[in-house]
Amino acid sequence: MCRMKDMSYVDELYIAPCVQGDLLEEEEIVPRKYEEARRAKVDKFYKALALFYFFCIWEFISYLNVRGGWFNPVFLPSPVTVVETAYEYLLNGTLVLHIGMSFYRMILGFLLGVAGALVVGIMIAMSRTWDNLLSPIINMVGPIPVFAFLPMFLIWFGIGEASKIALIAYATFVPMLIYIIGGIRETDPLLIRSAKSLGATSFQIFTKVILNSAMPKIFEGMKMSLALTFSALVVAEMMGASSGLGYIIVNAKNWFKMADMFLAATLIGLEYTLFYAFLTLVERRLFRWKMAGSSNAVEK
């Protein structure tokens, strides 16, 4: 901090650069949030542009294939053909039904898997007894591919909605459990001792310190397990379902409707992207301090 009081002309010559440096530094700091907002808009623009170019290249390759006859055009329908197929499904009312059923199964199975992982993860992370009892079982069953349990779930729960939701919940449960246990165990012990010294109860320490400290890790696990959730959704709907995006793929395979397959696959990708974006938005609102730390540390 430069002092301007009781200062001669010579002193002003030496102090002025310091004052100017402070002013320049303030000018750099003040608009940082606006600069970050501008960069975020630019990033969104480039991402949207990349997606637009992807569909343009797809359309161009399909057009060249039709003109050049490289292979059967039915194998690679153009984006325009896929959109026309979606419009036909939309007119007869089946498209909304299939999307709604897939979203219902996904969101219910995802929530059940996260809730189950949260309960079991807290038990394992907070209790040595439960850790000794459950960890060996989870370590043995966890590496088994989720889809290997599909025939068992069909036998146990039938071909109705219960087996599909159970498979989706289990696919979410396994990876979420790892993140929850890791998030709880990585809580800074200094925070726990500080809360105890201030007279906090065990319940208050868990809810106010441990759980809050683990929440960023839990959200990270939710985002990472989302891909497995959608994978299990598609596989579950391919077995004994009469609706859903996975059912569209199986039904299209039986009748060799490639446009229907591409439509269902595209809609699955869009559903995943939208739900992932929603989780990211919630994460940014809840943990702004976490997002700001890495973005401000690195200049691009």
Buried (B, 14 or more C-beta within 10 A) or exposed (E): EBEEEEEEEEEEEEBEEEEEEEEEEEEEEEEEEEEBEEEEEEEEEEEEEEEEEEBEEBBEEBEEBEEEEEEEBEEBBBBEBBBBBBEBBEEEEEBEEBBEBBBBBBBBBBBBBBBBBBEBBBBBBBEEEBBEEBEEEBEEEBEEEBBEBBEEBBEEBEBEBEBBBBBBBBBBBBBBBBBBBBBBBEBEEEBBEEBBEEEBEEEEBBEBBBBEBBBBBBBBBBBEBBEBBBBBBBBBBBBBBEBBBBBBBBBBEEEEBBBBBBBBBBBBEEBBEEBBEEBEEEBEEBBEEBBBEEBEEEEE
